[in-house]
Amino acid sequence: MQSILSRDFIGGAAAIVIGAVYLSFAYDLRASALDDIVGPGGMPRAYGWVMVVLGVALCVVALVTRWGTDARLEWRGQGRRILWAAGLLGIGIAYLLVVNSVGYLLSMIALIAATMVYHGERFSAKVLATSVFGGTLLWALFVFVLDVSMPPGILAFFGA
């Protein structure tokens, strides 16, 4: 029995679902009398529609190019890749759980270091220097260039 459930088809279907959920949130954004023609939901709606359209396109391409072939063979070894991606997702979730209490700067430094180590880099002075430099650069970009207030966390004690 042939299967049409190729990785591209599953990826396209996932993109459609994610885009639809994103669109539902984008269309729920509250409008204001001060909004312009596009409004606060303009870009989120555009992103959502682009995601849905690209997902449909990927599904169509997967169906056309895979018609008559067996897609089961391309799934071999994918369990390990999915688990690896889940580990990256876990690092991101851990970051989100601690960013408000620990603060943006320290949690970003930890995020960069954890991601480097997860990708196979041994924890060293190089990892520490890269994560401190990267976290500080991102913090400075948001705070000084973009004028975005970032959560200070435990550094609030020092007036940061």
C-alpha positions as CSV (number, residue, x, y, z in Angstrom):
1,M,0.0,0.0,0.0
2,Q,1.3,3.4,-0.9
3,S,1.3,6.3,1.4
4,I,0.9,10.0,0.5
5,L,1.9,11.1,3.9
6,S,5.4,12.4,3.0
7,R,7.3,14.7,5.2
8,D,6.5,17.6,2.9
9,F,2.8,16.8,3.1
10,I,2.8,16.6,6.9
11,G,4.9,19.8,7.1
12,G,2.4,21.6,4.8
13,A,-0.6,20.3,6.9
14,A,1.2,21.5,10.1
15,A,1.8,24.9,8.5
16,I,-1.9,25.2,7.6
17,V,-2.9,24.4,11.2
18,I,-0.4,26.8,12.7
19,G,-1.3,29.5,10.3
20,A,-5.0,29.0,11.0
21,V,-4.5,29.2,14.8
22,Y,-2.3,32.3,14.3
23,L,-5.0,33.9,12.1
24,S,-7.6,33.2,14.8
25,F,-5.5,35.2,17.3
26,A,-4.7,37.9,14.8
27,Y,-8.4,38.5,14.0
28,D,-9.1,38.7,17.7
29,L,-6.8,41.7,18.2
30,R,-8.7,44.7,19.4
31,A,-9.1,47.7,17.1
32,S,-8.7,51.3,18.3
33,A,-10.0,54.6,17.1
34,L,-6.3,55.6,16.7
35,D,-5.5,52.8,14.3
36,D,-4.5,53.4,10.7
37,I,-6.0,51.5,7.8
38,V,-3.9,48.4,8.5
39,G,-4.4,48.4,12.2
40,P,-2.6,46.4,14.9
41,G,-3.6,43.1,13.3
42,G,-2.4,43.9,9.8
43,M,1.0,42.2,9.9
44,P,-0.1,39.3,12.0
45,R,-3.0,38.6,9.6
46,A,-0.6,38.8,6.6
47,Y,1.8,36.4,8.3
48,G,-1.0,34.0,9.1
49,W,-2.3,34.1,5.5
50,V,1.2,33.6,4.1
51,M,1.7,30.6,6.4
52,V,-1.6,29.0,5.3
53,V,-1.0,29.6,1.6
54,L,2.6,28.2,1.8
55,G,1.2,25.2,3.7
56,V,-1.3,24.6,1.0
57,A,1.4,25.0,-1.7
58,L,3.6,22.5,0.1
59,C,0.8,20.0,0.3
60,V,0.0,20.3,-3.4
61,V,3.7,20.0,-4.4
62,A,4.0,16.9,-2.1
63,L,1.0,15.3,-3.6
64,V,2.0,16.0,-7.2
65,T,5.7,14.9,-6.9
66,R,5.0,11.9,-4.7
67,W,2.0,10.5,-6.6
68,G,2.6,6.8,-7.1
69,T,5.7,6.6,-4.9
70,D,6.0,5.1,-1.4
71,A,6.6,7.8,1.1
72,R,7.1,5.4,4.0
73,L,10.9,5.0,3.3
74,E,11.6,8.7,3.8
75,W,10.3,8.5,7.4
76,R,13.1,6.2,8.4
77,G,15.2,7.7,11.2
78,Q,12.8,10.6,11.7
79,G,12.0,9.7,15.3
80,R,15.4,10.7,16.4
81,R,15.2,14.0,14.6
82,I,11.8,14.7,16.1
83,L,13.2,14.0,19.6
84,W,16.1,16.3,18.9
85,A,13.8,19.1,17.8
86,A,11.7,18.5,21.0
87,G,14.9,19.1,23.0
88,L,15.3,22.5,21.3
89,L,11.7,23.2,22.0
90,G,12.3,22.3,25.7
91,I,15.2,24.8,25.9
92,G,12.9,27.5,24.5
93,I,10.1,26.6,26.9
94,A,12.6,26.7,29.8
95,Y,13.7,30.2,28.7
96,L,10.1,31.4,28.6
97,L,9.4,30.0,32.1
98,V,12.3,31.9,33.7
99,V,12.7,35.1,31.7
100,N,10.4,37.2,33.9
101,S,11.8,36.0,37.2
102,V,15.5,35.8,36.2
103,G,15.4,38.7,33.7
104,Y,16.0,39.0,30.0
105,L,19.8,39.5,30.1
106,L,20.6,36.5,32.3
107,S,18.1,34.2,30.7
108,M,19.2,35.1,27.2
109,I,22.8,34.3,28.2
110,A,21.7,30.9,29.5
111,L,19.6,30.3,26.4
112,I,22.5,30.9,24.1
113,A,24.8,28.8,26.2
114,A,22.3,25.9,26.5
115,T,21.6,26.0,22.7
116,M,25.4,25.9,21.9
117,V,25.9,23.0,24.3
118,Y,22.8,21.2,22.9
119,H,24.3,21.5,19.4
120,G,27.4,19.7,20.6
121,E,29.8,22.4,21.7
122,R,31.6,21.6,25.0
123,F,31.0,24.1,27.8
124,S,34.1,26.3,27.7
125,A,35.3,29.8,27.9
126,K,34.3,30.1,24.2
127,V,30.7,29.2,25.0
128,L,30.6,31.5,28.0
129,A,32.1,34.4,26.0
130,T,29.8,33.9,23.1
131,S,26.7,33.7,25.2
132,V,27.6,36.7,27.4
133,F,28.5,38.8,24.3
134,G,25.3,37.6,22.4
135,G,23.0,38.1,25.3
136,T,24.4,41.6,26.1
137,L,24.2,42.6,22.5
138,L,20.6,41.5,22.2
139,W,19.7,43.2,25.5
140,A,21.4,46.5,24.4
141,L,19.7,46.3,21.0
142,F,16.2,46.0,22.6
143,V,16.8,48.5,25.5
144,F,18.9,51.2,23.8
145,V,18.1,51.0,20.1
146,L,14.5,49.8,20.0
147,D,13.6,51.4,23.4
148,V,11.8,48.2,24.6
149,S,11.5,47.6,28.3
150,M,12.9,44.2,29.0
151,P,12.2,42.2,32.3
152,P,15.1,43.0,34.7
153,G,14.4,40.0,37.0
154,I,17.0,39.5,39.7
155,L,19.1,42.4,38.3
156,A,16.4,44.9,39.4
157,F,18.1,44.8,42.8
158,F,21.2,46.4,41.1
159,G,19.1,49.0,39.3
160,A,19.5,47.4,35.9
